[in-house]
Amino acid sequence: MIPTLILFGLLVGRWWRASLGAAAVGWPALLVVADVMEVGPGLLGASLLAVANTGAGVLIHQGIRIMIRRFRRSAGHPGRKPSGGPHR
């Protein structure tokens, strides 16, 4: 369970809100469908653990993104240009 959800967080950590929501709902649903757990109060604990483990992967993903951005800025890479969309 733990490595699977950490990997999930690493892979989709860019969209951290969606990944945490998917883990909170998807992992307990998978446990019920696979007949590992029955519907009951234990699923709340499974959901919380899924969010915590996915959150660890998301934090690693976001940390790597921040380090890459800082490295690019310090190396003189201009990075992305603004989209040119409407400014508020």
C-alpha positions as CSV (number, residue, x, y, z in Angstrom):
1,M,0.0,0.0,0.0
2,I,2.6,2.6,1.1
3,P,4.9,2.4,-2.0
4,T,2.0,2.3,-4.4
5,L,0.4,5.5,-3.0
6,I,3.8,7.3,-2.7
7,L,4.5,6.4,-6.3
8,F,1.0,7.7,-7.2
9,G,1.8,11.0,-5.4
10,L,5.1,11.2,-7.2
11,L,3.6,10.7,-10.6
12,V,0.6,13.1,-10.3
13,G,1.9,15.5,-7.7
14,R,1.6,18.4,-10.0
15,W,-2.1,18.2,-9.5
16,W,-1.9,17.7,-5.8
17,R,-5.5,18.5,-4.9
18,A,-6.9,16.0,-7.4
19,S,-4.3,13.3,-6.4
20,L,-5.2,13.6,-2.7
21,G,-8.9,13.5,-3.5
22,A,-8.4,10.5,-5.8
23,A,-6.4,8.7,-3.1
24,A,-9.1,9.4,-0.4
25,V,-11.8,7.9,-2.5
26,G,-10.0,5.6,-4.9
27,W,-8.0,3.5,-2.5
28,P,-10.8,2.6,-0.1
29,A,-13.0,1.8,-3.2
30,L,-10.3,-0.5,-4.5
31,L,-10.0,-2.3,-1.2
32,V,-13.8,-2.9,-1.2
33,V,-13.9,-4.0,-4.8
34,A,-10.9,-6.4,-4.3
35,D,-12.7,-7.8,-1.2
36,V,-9.8,-6.9,1.1
37,M,-12.1,-4.8,3.4
38,E,-15.8,-4.6,4.1
39,V,-17.6,-1.3,4.0
40,G,-17.4,0.1,7.6
41,P,-15.5,2.4,9.9
42,G,-12.2,0.8,8.9
43,L,-12.4,2.4,5.5
44,L,-12.0,5.9,7.1
45,G,-8.7,4.9,8.5
46,A,-7.7,3.4,5.1
47,S,-8.7,6.7,3.5
48,L,-6.6,8.7,5.9
49,L,-3.6,6.5,5.4
50,A,-4.0,6.7,1.6
51,V,-4.1,10.5,1.8
52,A,-1.0,10.6,4.1
53,N,1.0,8.3,1.8
54,T,0.0,10.1,-1.3
55,G,0.8,13.4,0.4
56,A,4.3,12.2,1.0
57,G,4.8,11.5,-2.7
58,V,3.2,14.9,-3.6
59,L,5.7,16.6,-1.2
60,I,8.6,14.9,-2.8
61,H,7.3,15.8,-6.3
62,Q,6.8,19.5,-5.3
63,G,10.2,19.7,-3.7
64,I,11.9,18.4,-6.8
65,R,9.9,20.9,-8.9
66,I,11.0,23.8,-6.7
67,M,14.7,22.6,-6.8
68,I,14.6,22.4,-10.6
69,R,13.1,25.9,-10.9
70,R,15.7,27.4,-8.6
71,F,18.5,25.7,-10.5
72,R,17.2,27.0,-13.8
73,R,16.9,30.5,-12.5
74,S,20.4,30.4,-11.0
75,A,21.8,29.0,-14.2
76,G,20.4,31.9,-16.2
77,H,17.6,30.0,-17.9
78,P,14.7,32.3,-18.5
79,G,12.0,29.7,-17.7
80,R,8.5,30.0,-19.1
81,K,7.2,33.2,-20.5
82,P,3.8,34.5,-19.3
83,S,0.9,33.2,-21.3
84,G,-0.3,36.6,-22.4
85,G,-3.8,36.0,-21.1
86,P,-6.0,38.6,-19.5
87,H,-4.5,40.2,-16.5
88,R,-6.6,41.0,-13.5
